[in-house]
Amino acid sequence: MIDDKDEGARTGPGAAANDAGDAAAAELPDEGVPASVDERLAVAEAELGETKDRLLRALAETENVRRRLQRERDDAGKYAVAGFAKDLLSAVDNLRRALEAMPEAEIKDSRTQGLREGVAATERELLGAFERHGLKRIDPKGERFDHNFHQAIFEAERPDLPAGTIVEVLQPGYVLHDRLLRPAMVGVAKGGAKADSDAAA
């Protein structure tokens, strides 16, 4: 036997409203949820593509950071001695000045000769140590002037030389691996008839 109250609850105004909501829900699928398998697959493939793109970008960025750090580490190893080597350049210059102040032809006694040989040996040892650590001397007399490695201190009239030829090295320069540590201070020929004829040719 069915209770009239239960029947009324099922058939009353509330039941009608529930039936109307169910019908509307059936006609309108939930917003944002694809209605078919193909649409769901397309959305999943798009999301996968975006994820793959982000992953590739992150991998590329990581590789760039790794290469930059490797380059910085290599540079630190190559150029770590730059400051120390630069401080030693004046000592090498002084050794060279001492040798030039004692020309071998003018030495008369064995003590002075021994002193000169000792200074020369010290200079050779120091320059050898420089070479072993990638520090090379620039002594460009007779070469063409190059503003990347040379600093012109004066110009000299030399009609027999092409303009821009280095005629005197006042102070040698130094390069650490491929980086300029100190430019060579030089005197440069202005050039004369020979230089003009070369330019005309």
C-alpha positions as CSV (number, residue, x, y, z in Angstrom):
1,M,0.0,0.0,0.0
2,I,1.4,3.4,-1.0
3,D,1.2,6.2,1.4
4,D,-0.4,9.3,0.1
5,K,2.3,11.5,1.6
6,D,5.0,9.5,-0.4
7,E,3.0,9.8,-3.6
8,G,2.6,13.5,-3.1
9,A,6.3,13.9,-2.5
10,R,7.0,12.1,-5.7
11,T,4.4,14.0,-7.7
12,G,4.4,17.4,-6.1
13,P,6.0,20.6,-7.3
14,G,9.5,19.7,-6.1
15,A,9.5,16.5,-8.2
16,A,8.5,18.5,-11.3
17,A,11.4,20.9,-10.7
18,N,13.9,18.0,-10.3
19,D,12.6,16.4,-13.5
20,A,13.1,19.7,-15.4
21,G,16.7,20.0,-14.1
22,D,17.5,16.5,-15.1
23,A,16.2,17.1,-18.6
24,A,18.2,20.3,-19.0
25,A,21.4,18.6,-17.7
26,A,20.8,15.8,-20.3
27,E,20.4,18.4,-23.1
28,L,23.4,20.6,-22.0
29,P,26.7,18.6,-21.3
30,D,28.9,20.0,-18.5
31,E,30.8,23.0,-19.6
32,G,34.5,22.3,-20.4
33,V,34.1,18.6,-20.8
34,P,34.4,17.4,-24.5
35,A,31.3,15.6,-25.7
36,S,33.2,13.0,-27.8
37,V,36.2,10.8,-27.6
38,D,37.8,12.6,-30.6
39,E,37.5,15.9,-28.9
40,R,39.0,14.5,-25.7
41,L,41.9,13.0,-27.7
42,A,42.5,16.4,-29.5
43,V,42.7,18.1,-26.1
44,A,45.0,15.5,-24.7
45,E,47.3,15.8,-27.8
46,A,47.4,19.6,-27.5
47,E,48.3,19.4,-23.8
48,L,51.0,16.8,-24.6
49,G,52.4,19.1,-27.3
50,E,52.6,22.0,-24.9
51,T,54.3,19.9,-22.3
52,K,56.8,18.5,-24.8
53,D,57.6,22.1,-26.0
54,R,58.1,23.3,-22.4
55,L,60.3,20.3,-21.7
56,L,62.5,20.9,-24.8
57,R,62.8,24.6,-23.8
58,A,63.9,23.6,-20.3
59,L,66.4,21.1,-21.7
60,A,67.8,23.7,-24.1
61,E,68.1,26.3,-21.3
62,T,69.9,23.7,-19.1
63,E,72.3,22.9,-21.8
64,N,73.1,26.6,-22.4
65,V,73.7,27.1,-18.7
66,R,76.0,24.0,-18.6
67,R,78.0,25.3,-21.6
68,R,78.3,28.8,-20.1
69,L,79.5,27.4,-16.8
70,Q,82.0,25.1,-18.7
71,R,83.3,28.1,-20.6
72,E,83.6,30.2,-17.5
73,R,85.5,27.4,-15.7
74,D,87.9,27.0,-18.7
75,D,88.5,30.8,-18.8
76,A,89.1,30.8,-15.1
77,G,91.7,28.1,-15.5
78,K,93.4,29.8,-18.5
79,Y,93.4,33.4,-17.2
80,A,93.7,32.9,-13.4
81,V,97.4,33.8,-13.5
82,A,96.7,37.1,-15.4
83,G,97.0,39.4,-12.4
84,F,100.1,37.6,-11.1
85,A,101.8,37.6,-14.5
86,K,101.0,41.2,-15.1
87,D,102.8,42.1,-11.8
88,L,105.9,40.2,-12.9
89,L,106.2,42.0,-16.2
90,S,108.0,45.0,-14.7
91,A,110.5,42.6,-13.1
92,V,111.2,41.1,-16.6
93,D,111.5,44.6,-18.0
94,N,114.1,45.5,-15.4
95,L,116.1,42.3,-16.2
96,R,116.2,43.3,-19.8
97,R,117.3,46.9,-18.9
98,A,120.1,45.5,-16.7
99,L,121.3,43.3,-19.7
100,E,121.2,46.3,-22.1
101,A,123.1,48.4,-19.5
102,M,126.0,45.8,-19.6
103,P,126.7,45.2,-23.3
104,E,128.7,42.0,-23.6
105,A,131.4,43.6,-25.8
106,E,132.2,46.2,-23.1
107,I,132.7,43.7,-20.2
108,K,136.4,43.5,-19.3
109,D,136.5,41.4,-16.1
110,S,135.2,37.9,-15.3
111,R,133.1,39.1,-12.3
112,T,131.0,41.4,-14.4
113,Q,130.7,38.7,-17.1
114,G,129.4,36.2,-14.5
115,L,126.9,38.8,-13.2
116,R,125.6,39.4,-16.7
117,E,125.3,35.7,-17.4
118,G,123.4,35.3,-14.2
119,V,120.9,38.0,-15.1
120,A,120.5,36.6,-18.6
121,A,119.8,33.1,-17.1
122,T,117.2,34.6,-14.7
123,E,115.5,36.3,-17.6
124,R,115.5,33.1,-19.7
125,E,114.0,31.1,-16.8
126,L,111.3,33.6,-16.2
127,L,110.4,33.8,-19.9
128,G,110.4,30.0,-20.0
129,A,107.9,29.9,-17.1
130,F,105.8,32.5,-18.9
131,E,105.7,30.3,-22.0
132,R,104.7,27.2,-20.1
133,H,101.7,29.1,-18.7
134,G,100.6,30.5,-22.0
135,L,102.2,34.0,-21.7
136,K,104.0,35.0,-24.9
137,R,106.2,38.0,-25.5
138,I,105.4,40.5,-28.4
139,D,108.5,42.0,-29.9
140,P,107.2,43.2,-33.3
141,K,110.2,45.2,-34.7
142,G,110.0,45.2,-38.5
143,E,106.3,44.1,-38.5
144,R,103.3,46.0,-39.6
145,F,101.6,48.1,-36.8
146,D,98.5,46.3,-35.4
147,H,96.4,48.4,-33.0
148,N,95.1,45.2,-31.4
149,F,98.5,44.4,-30.0
150,H,100.7,47.5,-30.4
151,Q,100.6,51.1,-29.0
152,A,102.3,53.7,-31.1
153,I,104.4,56.1,-29.0
154,F,106.0,58.1,-31.8
155,E,106.3,58.3,-35.6
156,A,109.6,58.5,-37.4
157,E,110.5,59.6,-40.9
158,R,111.8,56.5,-42.7
159,P,111.7,57.0,-46.5
160,D,113.1,53.5,-47.0
161,L,110.2,51.7,-45.1
162,P,106.5,51.5,-45.8
163,A,104.2,53.5,-43.6
164,G,103.1,51.7,-40.5
165,T,106.2,49.6,-40.2
166,I,107.4,49.3,-36.6
167,V,111.0,50.7,-36.4
168,E,111.6,50.5,-32.6
169,V,110.1,48.6,-29.7
170,L,110.3,50.7,-26.5
171,Q,108.6,48.1,-24.4
172,P,107.6,44.6,-25.5
173,G,104.0,43.5,-25.1
174,Y,102.6,40.2,-23.7
175,V,99.7,38.0,-24.7
176,L,98.1,35.4,-22.3
177,H,96.8,32.6,-24.5
178,D,94.7,34.7,-26.9
179,R,94.1,37.7,-24.6
180,L,96.2,40.8,-24.6
181,L,97.9,41.4,-21.3
182,R,100.0,44.4,-22.2
183,P,100.4,46.1,-25.7
184,A,103.9,46.6,-27.1
185,M,104.9,50.2,-27.0
186,V,106.4,51.0,-30.4
187,G,107.7,53.6,-32.8
188,V,106.2,53.6,-36.3
189,A,107.6,54.7,-39.7
190,K,105.8,57.4,-41.5
191,G,107.1,56.1,-44.8
192,G,108.4,57.9,-47.8
193,A,108.8,57.4,-51.5
194,K,108.8,53.7,-51.3
195,A,105.6,53.7,-49.3
196,D,104.0,56.1,-51.7
197,S,105.0,54.0,-54.7
198,D,103.6,50.9,-53.0
199,A,100.3,52.6,-52.4
200,A,100.1,53.8,-56.0
201,A,100.8,50.3,-57.3
